Structures are given as structure tokens and as C-alpha cells.
Amino acid sequence: MTIECDTEIDLSGLQCPMPLLKAKLALNALQSDQILKVIATDPASEKDFKLFATQSNNEIVGFEKNAAAYFYWIRKA
């Protein structure tokens, strides 16, 4: 998927709740409408990130997963 991002963080190897907490910190550093790309390996991140986006008004504009990782592109509200 080719979505331009303003910041990318690789959270591979971290387990719940760390990927979500670190993504929240990274989003706090962005301006509204900027996009954060997150790479995670924790299977729980799929549910966590979708719920977080719904509750926080941030938007997941892209999502991919493969055998190795989950990829999220999140637009800051």
C-alpha cells in the first residue's frame, strides 16, 4: 500500500498494550491531518487500533497484514 506518511514507527516485538501506547505518543507529536504509519507484530493490535480510532476520532486510512506484521496508517484528528 502506498500512502504517504509524515512519521513511521516500528513497534515490532512489543506486546499489548505497548504498541497502542507508543502510537498514541507518536500521534500526540503530529499536527491534525498528518499520517502516522505503525508497524506492529502483536495480533491484538488489530482490535486495539480499530477501537482506539473509533473512540478517539482518529482515522485508520490504510491497513495491511501479512505473515510477519500488521501495518496501520492513521490520520490524526
N, CA, C and O atoms as a CHARMM CRD file, in Angstrom:
* protein
*
  308
    1    1 MET  N      0.86300  -1.17400   0.00000 PROA 1      0.00000
    2    1 MET  CA     0.00000   0.00000   0.00000 PROA 1      0.00000
    3    1 MET  C      0.90400   1.22900   0.00000 PROA 1      0.00000
    4    1 MET  O      1.88300   1.28900   0.74300 PROA 1      0.00000
    5    2 THR  N      0.57200   2.19300  -0.82700 PROA 2      0.00000
    6    2 THR  CA     1.40100   3.39000  -0.90400 PROA 2      0.00000
    7    2 THR  C      0.60900   4.60800  -0.43000 PROA 2      0.00000
    8    2 THR  O     -0.02300   5.31000  -1.22000 PROA 2      0.00000
    9    3 ILE  N      0.66300   4.83000   0.85200 PROA 3      0.00000
   10    3 ILE  CA     0.06800   6.01700   1.45400 PROA 3      0.00000
   11    3 ILE  C      1.21700   6.82000   2.03500 PROA 3      0.00000
   12    3 ILE  O      2.01000   6.29300   2.81300 PROA 3      0.00000
   13    4 GLU  N      1.31400   8.07600   1.67000 PROA 4      0.00000
   14    4 GLU  CA     2.38400   8.90400   2.20200 PROA 4      0.00000
   15    4 GLU  C      2.14100   9.14500   3.68400 PROA 4      0.00000
   16    4 GLU  O      1.02500   9.45000   4.10400 PROA 4      0.00000
   17    5 CYS  N      3.20200   9.00500   4.46500 PROA 5      0.00000
   18    5 CYS  CA     3.06200   9.23500   5.89400 PROA 5      0.00000
   19    5 CYS  C      4.03900  10.32000   6.33100 PROA 5      0.00000
   20    5 CYS  O      5.06500  10.55300   5.69200 PROA 5      0.00000
   21    6 ASP  N      3.69700  10.97100   7.42600 PROA 6      0.00000
   22    6 ASP  CA     4.54300  12.02400   7.97200 PROA 6      0.00000
   23    6 ASP  C      5.55600  11.45300   8.96700 PROA 6      0.00000
   24    6 ASP  O      6.65800  11.98100   9.11600 PROA 6      0.00000
   25    7 THR  N      5.17000  10.37500   9.64300 PROA 7      0.00000
   26    7 THR  CA     6.03100   9.71000  10.61900 PROA 7      0.00000
   27    7 THR  C      5.76100   8.21600  10.56400 PROA 7      0.00000
   28    7 THR  O      4.63200   7.78100  10.33600 PROA 7      0.00000
   29    8 GLU  N      6.81600   7.43700  10.77600 PROA 8      0.00000
   30    8 GLU  CA     6.67600   5.98200  10.80300 PROA 8      0.00000
   31    8 GLU  C      7.33700   5.45100  12.07300 PROA 8      0.00000
   32    8 GLU  O      8.44000   5.86500  12.42900 PROA 8      0.00000
   33    9 ILE  N      6.65200   4.53300  12.75100 PROA 9      0.00000
   34    9 ILE  CA     7.24300   3.89500  13.92300 PROA 9      0.00000
   35    9 ILE  C      7.12500   2.38500  13.77300 PROA 9      0.00000
   36    9 ILE  O      6.09600   1.86600  13.34000 PROA 9      0.00000
   37   10 ASP  N      8.18700   1.69800  14.13600 PROA 10     0.00000
   38   10 ASP  CA     8.21900   0.23400  14.07700 PROA 10     0.00000
   39   10 ASP  C      8.13600  -0.29300  15.50000 PROA 10     0.00000
   40   10 ASP  O      9.07000  -0.13700  16.28600 PROA 10     0.00000
   41   11 LEU  N      7.02100  -0.91100  15.82200 PROA 11     0.00000
   42   11 LEU  CA     6.77700  -1.41800  17.16400 PROA 11     0.00000
   43   11 LEU  C      6.82800  -2.94100  17.19900 PROA 11     0.00000
   44   11 LEU  O      6.22400  -3.57600  18.06400 PROA 11     0.00000
   45   12 SER  N      7.54600  -3.50500  16.26100 PROA 12     0.00000
   46   12 SER  CA     7.68400  -4.96000  16.17100 PROA 12     0.00000
   47   12 SER  C      8.25900  -5.51500  17.46900 PROA 12     0.00000
   48   12 SER  O      9.19300  -4.95600  18.04400 PROA 12     0.00000
   49   13 GLY  N      7.68100  -6.62400  17.91600 PROA 13     0.00000
   50   13 GLY  CA     8.16500  -7.29000  19.10800 PROA 13     0.00000
   51   13 GLY  C      7.51000  -6.83200  20.39800 PROA 13     0.00000
   52   13 GLY  O      7.64400  -7.49500  21.42600 PROA 13     0.00000
   53   14 LEU  N      6.80400  -5.70800  20.36200 PROA 14     0.00000
   54   14 LEU  CA     6.13500  -5.21800  21.56200 PROA 14     0.00000
   55   14 LEU  C      4.76900  -5.87000  21.70700 PROA 14     0.00000
   56   14 LEU  O      4.07800  -6.10500  20.71600 PROA 14     0.00000
   57   15 GLN  N      4.38600  -6.15900  22.93300 PROA 15     0.00000
   58   15 GLN  CA     3.10100  -6.78600  23.22300 PROA 15     0.00000
   59   15 GLN  C      2.15200  -5.77300  23.84100 PROA 15     0.00000
   60   15 GLN  O      2.57300  -4.75300  24.38700 PROA 15     0.00000
   61   16 CYS  N      0.86500  -6.07500  23.74400 PROA 16     0.00000
   62   16 CYS  CA    -0.20000  -5.24600  24.28800 PROA 16     0.00000
   63   16 CYS  C      0.10800  -4.91200  25.74600 PROA 16     0.00000
   64   16 CYS  O      0.46800  -5.80700  26.51100 PROA 16     0.00000
   65   17 PRO  N     -0.02100  -3.67800  26.14000 PROA 17     0.00000
   66   17 PRO  CA    -0.60400  -2.52400  25.46800 PROA 17     0.00000
   67   17 PRO  C      0.42600  -1.58300  24.83900 PROA 17     0.00000
   68   17 PRO  O      0.06200  -0.49700  24.38800 PROA 17     0.00000
   69   18 MET  N      1.69400  -1.97200  24.79900 PROA 18     0.00000
   70   18 MET  CA     2.75200  -1.05800  24.36500 PROA 18     0.00000
   71   18 MET  C      2.59600  -0.51500  22.94000 PROA 18     0.00000
   72   18 MET  O      2.83100   0.67600  22.73700 PROA 18     0.00000
   73   19 PRO  N      2.21200  -1.32400  21.93900 PROA 19     0.00000
   74   19 PRO  CA     2.07500  -0.73200  20.60400 PROA 19     0.00000
   75   19 PRO  C      1.07700   0.43000  20.57800 PROA 19     0.00000
   76   19 PRO  O      1.34100   1.46100  19.95900 PROA 19     0.00000
   77   20 LEU  N     -0.04500   0.26700  21.23600 PROA 20     0.00000
   78   20 LEU  CA    -1.04700   1.33300  21.24300 PROA 20     0.00000
   79   20 LEU  C     -0.54900   2.55100  22.02000 PROA 20     0.00000
   80   20 LEU  O     -0.74600   3.68400  21.58000 PROA 20     0.00000
   81   21 LEU  N      0.08700   2.33700  23.15600 PROA 21     0.00000
   82   21 LEU  CA     0.58500   3.46300  23.95000 PROA 21     0.00000
   83   21 LEU  C      1.64800   4.25400  23.18900 PROA 21     0.00000
   84   21 LEU  O      1.63300   5.48400  23.19800 PROA 21     0.00000
   85   22 LYS  N      2.56200   3.55600  22.53700 PROA 22     0.00000
   86   22 LYS  CA     3.60400   4.24800  21.77600 PROA 22     0.00000
   87   22 LYS  C      3.02600   4.95200  20.54300 PROA 22     0.00000
   88   22 LYS  O      3.50700   6.01600  20.15600 PROA 22     0.00000
   89   23 ALA  N      2.00700   4.36800  19.93300 PROA 23     0.00000
   90   23 ALA  CA     1.35400   5.01500  18.79800 PROA 23     0.00000
   91   23 ALA  C      0.64100   6.29200  19.24900 PROA 23     0.00000
   92   23 ALA  O      0.67900   7.30500  18.55000 PROA 23     0.00000
   93   24 LYS  N     -0.00800   6.24500  20.41900 PROA 24     0.00000
   94   24 LYS  CA    -0.67300   7.43900  20.94900 PROA 24     0.00000
   95   24 LYS  C      0.33500   8.56200  21.17500 PROA 24     0.00000
   96   24 LYS  O      0.06700   9.71700  20.84300 PROA 24     0.00000
   97   25 LEU  N      1.49600   8.22400  21.74000 PROA 25     0.00000
   98   25 LEU  CA     2.53300   9.23800  21.96200 PROA 25     0.00000
   99   25 LEU  C      3.00300   9.83200  20.63400 PROA 25     0.00000
  100   25 LEU  O      3.19900  11.04200  20.52400 PROA 25     0.00000
  101   26 ALA  N      3.17900   8.98600  19.64300 PROA 26     0.00000
  102   26 ALA  CA     3.61500   9.47300  18.32500 PROA 26     0.00000
  103   26 ALA  C      2.54500  10.36300  17.69700 PROA 26     0.00000
  104   26 ALA  O      2.87200  11.37900  17.08300 PROA 26     0.00000
  105   27 LEU  N      1.27600   9.99800  17.84100 PROA 27     0.00000
  106   27 LEU  CA     0.18700  10.82200  17.29800 PROA 27     0.00000
  107   27 LEU  C      0.13800  12.17800  17.99200 PROA 27     0.00000
  108   27 LEU  O     -0.15300  13.19000  17.35400 PROA 27     0.00000
  109   28 ASN  N      0.42000  12.20700  19.29200 PROA 28     0.00000
  110   28 ASN  CA     0.40800  13.47500  20.03000 PROA 28     0.00000
  111   28 ASN  C      1.41500  14.47300  19.47500 PROA 28     0.00000
  112   28 ASN  O      1.22600  15.68400  19.58800 PROA 28     0.00000
  113   29 ALA  N      2.48100  13.96200  18.87700 PROA 29     0.00000
  114   29 ALA  CA     3.51600  14.83400  18.32900 PROA 29     0.00000
  115   29 ALA  C      3.17200  15.35000  16.93100 PROA 29     0.00000
  116   29 ALA  O      3.86200  16.22800  16.41000 PROA 29     0.00000
  117   30 LEU  N      2.11500  14.81400  16.31900 PROA 30     0.00000
  118   30 LEU  CA     1.72600  15.21600  14.96900 PROA 30     0.00000
  119   30 LEU  C      0.68900  16.32700  14.98400 PROA 30     0.00000
  120   30 LEU  O      0.00400  16.55100  15.98200 PROA 30     0.00000
  121   31 GLN  N      0.59200  17.01200  13.86500 PROA 31     0.00000
  122   31 GLN  CA    -0.44500  18.01800  13.65700 PROA 31     0.00000
  123   31 GLN  C     -1.69200  17.32400  13.10800 PROA 31     0.00000
  124   31 GLN  O     -1.62000  16.20800  12.59500 PROA 31     0.00000
  125   32 SER  N     -2.82000  17.99300  13.22300 PROA 32     0.00000
  126   32 SER  CA    -4.06600  17.46400  12.68100 PROA 32     0.00000
  127   32 SER  C     -3.90600  17.16900  11.18600 PROA 32     0.00000
  128   32 SER  O     -3.28200  17.94300  10.46000 PROA 32     0.00000
  129   33 ASP  N     -4.46200  16.06700  10.74000 PROA 33     0.00000
  130   33 ASP  CA    -4.44000  15.58500   9.35400 PROA 33     0.00000
  131   33 ASP  C     -3.11700  14.97200   8.91700 PROA 33     0.00000
  132   33 ASP  O     -3.00000  14.52900   7.77500 PROA 33     0.00000
  133   34 GLN  N     -2.12000  14.93500   9.79000 PROA 34     0.00000
  134   34 GLN  CA    -0.89200  14.23200   9.43800 PROA 34     0.00000
  135   34 GLN  C     -1.11400  12.73100   9.63400 PROA 34     0.00000
  136   34 GLN  O     -2.00500  12.31500  10.37400 PROA 34     0.00000
  137   35 ILE  N     -0.29100  11.93200   8.96300 PROA 35     0.00000
  138   35 ILE  CA    -0.47100  10.48600   8.97600 PROA 35     0.00000
  139   35 ILE  C      0.71900   9.79500   9.62500 PROA 35     0.00000
  140   35 ILE  O      1.87900  10.06700   9.31500 PROA 35     0.00000
  141   36 LEU  N      0.38300   8.88800  10.54300 PROA 36     0.00000
  142   36 LEU  CA     1.36100   8.05600  11.23100 PROA 36     0.00000
  143   36 LEU  C      1.26500   6.64500  10.66800 PROA 36     0.00000
  144   36 LEU  O      0.17800   6.07400  10.59000 PROA 36     0.00000
  145   37 LYS  N      2.40100   6.08800  10.27800 PROA 37     0.00000
  146   37 LYS  CA     2.44400   4.68200   9.85800 PROA 37     0.00000
  147   37 LYS  C      2.99200   3.88200  11.03000 PROA 37     0.00000
  148   37 LYS  O      4.03300   4.22100  11.59200 PROA 37     0.00000
  149   38 VAL  N      2.28100   2.81800  11.39600 PROA 38     0.00000
  150   38 VAL  CA     2.68000   1.96100  12.50800 PROA 38     0.00000
  151   38 VAL  C      2.89800   0.54900  11.98200 PROA 38     0.00000
  152   38 VAL  O      2.08000   0.01400  11.23400 PROA 38     0.00000
  153   39 ILE  N      4.01000  -0.03700  12.38500 PROA 39     0.00000
  154   39 ILE  CA     4.29000  -1.43600  12.08600 PROA 39     0.00000
  155   39 ILE  C      4.26800  -2.17100  13.42200 PROA 39     0.00000
  156   39 ILE  O      4.98100  -1.79400  14.35300 PROA 39     0.00000
  157   40 ALA  N      3.45900  -3.20900  13.51800 PROA 40     0.00000
  158   40 ALA  CA     3.33300  -3.95700  14.76500 PROA 40     0.00000
  159   40 ALA  C      3.27900  -5.45200  14.46800 PROA 40     0.00000
  160   40 ALA  O      2.89800  -5.86700  13.37300 PROA 40     0.00000
  161   41 THR  N      3.66500  -6.24700  15.45200 PROA 41     0.00000
  162   41 THR  CA     3.61500  -7.70200  15.29000 PROA 41     0.00000
  163   41 THR  C      2.62500  -8.34900  16.25300 PROA 41     0.00000
  164   41 THR  O      2.35400  -9.54500  16.14400 PROA 41     0.00000
  165   42 ASP  N      2.09500  -7.59500  17.17100 PROA 42     0.00000
  166   42 ASP  CA     1.15300  -8.12800  18.16400 PROA 42     0.00000
  167   42 ASP  C     -0.21700  -8.33700  17.51400 PROA 42     0.00000
  168   42 ASP  O     -0.81600  -7.36800  17.04700 PROA 42     0.00000
  169   43 PRO  N     -0.73000  -9.57300  17.47000 PROA 43     0.00000
  170   43 PRO  CA    -2.03500  -9.81500  16.86200 PROA 43     0.00000
  171   43 PRO  C     -3.16500  -9.01800  17.51900 PROA 43     0.00000
  172   43 PRO  O     -4.14600  -8.68400  16.85400 PROA 43     0.00000
  173   44 ALA  N     -3.04300  -8.71300  18.79400 PROA 44     0.00000
  174   44 ALA  CA    -4.07500  -7.93100  19.49100 PROA 44     0.00000
  175   44 ALA  C     -4.13600  -6.49400  18.99200 PROA 44     0.00000
  176   44 ALA  O     -5.11900  -5.79300  19.22900 PROA 44     0.00000
  177   45 SER  N     -3.09200  -6.05700  18.30400 PROA 45     0.00000
  178   45 SER  CA    -3.07100  -4.66200  17.83600 PROA 45     0.00000
  179   45 SER  C     -4.19400  -4.38300  16.84200 PROA 45     0.00000
  180   45 SER  O     -4.68400  -3.25500  16.77600 PROA 45     0.00000
  181   46 GLU  N     -4.60600  -5.37100  16.08000 PROA 46     0.00000
  182   46 GLU  CA    -5.66600  -5.14500  15.08900 PROA 46     0.00000
  183   46 GLU  C     -6.94500  -4.66600  15.77900 PROA 46     0.00000
  184   46 GLU  O     -7.53100  -3.66300  15.37300 PROA 46     0.00000
  185   47 LYS  N     -7.36700  -5.36700  16.79900 PROA 47     0.00000
  186   47 LYS  CA    -8.56700  -4.96300  17.54700 PROA 47     0.00000
  187   47 LYS  C     -8.31600  -3.65000  18.29400 PROA 47     0.00000
  188   47 LYS  O     -9.16000  -2.75300  18.28000 PROA 47     0.00000
  189   48 ASP  N     -7.15400  -3.54100  18.94600 PROA 48     0.00000
  190   48 ASP  CA    -6.83800  -2.35400  19.75200 PROA 48     0.00000
  191   48 ASP  C     -6.83800  -1.08200  18.91400 PROA 48     0.00000
  192   48 ASP  O     -7.42500  -0.07800  19.31800 PROA 48     0.00000
  193   49 PHE  N     -6.18800  -1.10900  17.75400 PROA 49     0.00000
  194   49 PHE  CA    -6.08300   0.09000  16.93300 PROA 49     0.00000
  195   49 PHE  C     -7.43800   0.50100  16.35000 PROA 49     0.00000
  196   49 PHE  O     -7.74700   1.69000  16.27000 PROA 49     0.00000
  197   50 LYS  N     -8.23400  -0.47300  15.94900 PROA 50     0.00000
  198   50 LYS  CA    -9.55500  -0.14200  15.40000 PROA 50     0.00000
  199   50 LYS  C    -10.44200   0.48800  16.46700 PROA 50     0.00000
  200   50 LYS  O    -11.14300   1.46200  16.19600 PROA 50     0.00000
  201   51 LEU  N    -10.41400  -0.05900  17.66600 PROA 51     0.00000
  202   51 LEU  CA   -11.19700   0.50800  18.76200 PROA 51     0.00000
  203   51 LEU  C    -10.69200   1.89500  19.13300 PROA 51     0.00000
  204   51 LEU  O    -11.48700   2.80800  19.35500 PROA 51     0.00000
  205   52 PHE  N     -9.39200   2.05600  19.20200 PROA 52     0.00000
  206   52 PHE  CA    -8.80200   3.35700  19.51100 PROA 52     0.00000
  207   52 PHE  C     -9.21500   4.40900  18.49000 PROA 52     0.00000
  208   52 PHE  O     -9.57900   5.52400  18.86200 PROA 52     0.00000
  209   53 ALA  N     -9.16100   4.06500  17.21700 PROA 53     0.00000
  210   53 ALA  CA    -9.52100   5.02600  16.16700 PROA 53     0.00000
  211   53 ALA  C    -10.97400   5.46900  16.32100 PROA 53     0.00000
  212   53 ALA  O    -11.28600   6.65300  16.18800 PROA 53     0.00000
  213   54 THR  N    -11.84200   4.53000  16.59800 PROA 54     0.00000
  214   54 THR  CA   -13.26400   4.85000  16.77200 PROA 54     0.00000
  215   54 THR  C    -13.48400   5.76800  17.97400 PROA 54     0.00000
  216   54 THR  O    -14.24800   6.73000  17.89100 PROA 54     0.00000
  217   55 GLN  N    -12.82900   5.47600  19.06600 PROA 55     0.00000
  218   55 GLN  CA   -13.03700   6.24100  20.29500 PROA 55     0.00000
  219   55 GLN  C    -12.34800   7.60000  20.28300 PROA 55     0.00000
  220   55 GLN  O    -12.76100   8.50600  21.00600 PROA 55     0.00000
  221   56 SER  N    -11.30300   7.75300  19.47200 PROA 56     0.00000
  222   56 SER  CA   -10.51000   8.97900  19.50800 PROA 56     0.00000
  223   56 SER  C    -10.76600   9.91400  18.32400 PROA 56     0.00000
  224   56 SER  O    -10.20500  11.00800  18.27000 PROA 56     0.00000
  225   57 ASN  N    -11.59400   9.49800  17.38900 PROA 57     0.00000
  226   57 ASN  CA   -11.86300  10.25300  16.16700 PROA 57     0.00000
  227   57 ASN  C    -10.67900  10.33000  15.21700 PROA 57     0.00000
  228   57 ASN  O    -10.73300  11.05300  14.22300 PROA 57     0.00000
  229   58 ASN  N     -9.59500   9.58600  15.51100 PROA 58     0.00000
  230   58 ASN  CA    -8.52600   9.44100  14.53300 PROA 58     0.00000
  231   58 ASN  C     -9.03100   8.44000  13.50000 PROA 58     0.00000
  232   58 ASN  O     -9.96100   7.68100  13.77400 PROA 58     0.00000
  233   59 GLU  N     -8.42700   8.43400  12.32300 PROA 59     0.00000
  234   59 GLU  CA    -8.93800   7.58800  11.24400 PROA 59     0.00000
  235   59 GLU  C     -7.85400   6.65300  10.71900 PROA 59     0.00000
  236   59 GLU  O     -6.75200   7.09000  10.38400 PROA 59     0.00000
  237   60 ILE  N     -8.17400   5.37600  10.65300 PROA 60     0.00000
  238   60 ILE  CA    -7.26900   4.43300  10.00200 PROA 60     0.00000
  239   60 ILE  C     -7.55500   4.53300   8.50900 PROA 60     0.00000
  240   60 ILE  O     -8.59800   4.08400   8.03300 PROA 60     0.00000
  241   61 VAL  N     -6.61800   5.12600   7.78100 PROA 61     0.00000
  242   61 VAL  CA    -6.82100   5.33700   6.34600 PROA 61     0.00000
  243   61 VAL  C     -6.24400   4.19600   5.52200 PROA 61     0.00000
  244   61 VAL  O     -6.46900   4.11900   4.31400 PROA 61     0.00000
  245   62 GLY  N     -5.50000   3.31100   6.17600 PROA 62     0.00000
  246   62 GLY  CA    -4.95600   2.15300   5.49400 PROA 62     0.00000
  247   62 GLY  C     -4.59100   1.07700   6.48700 PROA 62     0.00000
  248   62 GLY  O     -4.16000   1.37100   7.60200 PROA 62     0.00000
  249   63 PHE  N     -4.76300  -0.17700   6.08400 PROA 63     0.00000
  250   63 PHE  CA    -4.41700  -1.30700   6.93900 PROA 63     0.00000
  251   63 PHE  C     -3.99400  -2.47100   6.05800 PROA 63     0.00000
  252   63 PHE  O     -4.64400  -2.78000   5.05900 PROA 63     0.00000
  253   64 GLU  N     -2.90100  -3.10700   6.44000 PROA 64     0.00000
  254   64 GLU  CA    -2.43000  -4.31000   5.76000 PROA 64     0.00000
  255   64 GLU  C     -1.89000  -5.26300   6.80200 PROA 64     0.00000
  256   64 GLU  O     -1.39700  -4.84000   7.84700 PROA 64     0.00000
  257   65 LYS  N     -1.98300  -6.53700   6.51900 PROA 65     0.00000
  258   65 LYS  CA    -1.28900  -7.50600   7.35200 PROA 65     0.00000
  259   65 LYS  C     -0.73500  -8.59700   6.46000 PROA 65     0.00000
  260   65 LYS  O     -1.29900  -8.93400   5.41900 PROA 65     0.00000
  261   66 ASN  N      0.38800  -9.13500   6.90300 PROA 66     0.00000
  262   66 ASN  CA     0.96700 -10.27800   6.21300 PROA 66     0.00000
  263   66 ASN  C      1.42700 -11.25300   7.29000 PROA 66     0.00000
  264   66 ASN  O      1.09700 -11.07500   8.46300 PROA 66     0.00000
  265   67 ALA  N      2.16600 -12.25800   6.91900 PROA 67     0.00000
  266   67 ALA  CA     2.57900 -13.27300   7.88400 PROA 67     0.00000
  267   67 ALA  C      3.50100 -12.71400   8.96300 PROA 67     0.00000
  268   67 ALA  O      3.61400 -13.29000  10.04500 PROA 67     0.00000
  269   68 ALA  N      4.15600 -11.59900   8.67300 PROA 68     0.00000
  270   68 ALA  CA     5.15200 -11.07100   9.60100 PROA 68     0.00000
  271   68 ALA  C      4.65900  -9.91300  10.45900 PROA 68     0.00000
  272   68 ALA  O      5.11500  -9.75900  11.59200 PROA 68     0.00000
  273   69 ALA  N      3.73500  -9.08900   9.94700 PROA 69     0.00000
  274   69 ALA  CA     3.40300  -7.85300  10.66800 PROA 69     0.00000
  275   69 ALA  C      2.05300  -7.28100  10.25600 PROA 69     0.00000
  276   69 ALA  O      1.43200  -7.70200   9.27900 PROA 69     0.00000
  277   70 TYR  N      1.63100  -6.29800  11.05300 PROA 70     0.00000
  278   70 TYR  CA     0.42200  -5.51200  10.79200 PROA 70     0.00000
  279   70 TYR  C      0.88400  -4.09300  10.49800 PROA 70     0.00000
  280   70 TYR  O      1.79700  -3.58800  11.15200 PROA 70     0.00000
  281   71 PHE  N      0.26300  -3.45100   9.52300 PROA 71     0.00000
  282   71 PHE  CA     0.63900  -2.10000   9.11300 PROA 71     0.00000
  283   71 PHE  C     -0.59100  -1.20400   9.18000 PROA 71     0.00000
  284   71 PHE  O     -1.64000  -1.53200   8.62600 PROA 71     0.00000
  285   72 TYR  N     -0.45400  -0.08500   9.85500 PROA 72     0.00000
  286   72 TYR  CA    -1.55500   0.87000  10.02100 PROA 72     0.00000
  287   72 TYR  C     -1.11100   2.23600   9.56000 PROA 72     0.00000
  288   72 TYR  O      0.00800   2.66300   9.84500 PROA 72     0.00000
  289   73 TRP  N     -1.97500   2.91600   8.85400 PROA 73     0.00000
  290   73 TRP  CA    -1.77800   4.31700   8.51400 PROA 73     0.00000
  291   73 TRP  C     -2.91400   5.06400   9.19600 PROA 73     0.00000
  292   73 TRP  O     -4.08400   4.87200   8.86500 PROA 73     0.00000
  293   74 ILE  N     -2.56100   5.91700  10.15000 PROA 74     0.00000
  294   74 ILE  CA    -3.56300   6.58400  10.98700 PROA 74     0.00000
  295   74 ILE  C     -3.47900   8.09100  10.78100 PROA 74     0.00000
  296   74 ILE  O     -2.42600   8.69800  10.97300 PROA 74     0.00000
  297   75 ARG  N     -4.60000   8.68600  10.38900 PROA 75     0.00000
  298   75 ARG  CA    -4.66500  10.14400  10.23300 PROA 75     0.00000
  299   75 ARG  C     -5.11900  10.74800  11.55400 PROA 75     0.00000
  300   75 ARG  O     -6.14500  10.36300  12.11400 PROA 75     0.00000
  301   76 LYS  N     -4.33300  11.70100  12.03600 PROA 76     0.00000
  302   76 LYS  CA    -4.67300  12.35200  13.30000 PROA 76     0.00000
  303   76 LYS  C     -5.87400  13.27000  13.10600 PROA 76     0.00000
  304   76 LYS  O     -5.96800  14.00600  12.12300 PROA 76     0.00000
  305   77 ALA  N     -6.78200  13.20700  14.06300 PROA 77     0.00000
  306   77 ALA  CA    -7.99900  14.03100  14.02800 PROA 77     0.00000
  307   77 ALA  C     -7.66300  15.49500  14.21300 PROA 77     0.00000
  308   77 ALA  O     -8.55900  16.33900  14.21300 PROA 77     0.00000
